[in-house]
């Protein structure tokens, strides 16, 4: 039963990533694209965790943590660039 739930979750998060990609392509403003990229990072983290659950290994949980840290830092850096025009003072 858990196998069907994992496959359903794979399909849902895969669809969510495709919708975020569509939003990145068709967005009008830069802020909307940044928000779609951040949501795409969150969906990628969820897919990595699901893949780790399906294989039964902890390596994918560690890689999900690294991607989460990089996604947060990149979102903050891009928001700072949008507000101030530079990242490093």
Buried (B, 14 or more C-beta within 10 A) or exposed (E): EEEEEBEEBBEBBEEBBEBBEEBBEEBEEEEEBBBBBBBBBBBBBBBBBBBBBBEEEEEBEEBBEEBBEEBEEBBEEBEBEEEEEEEEE
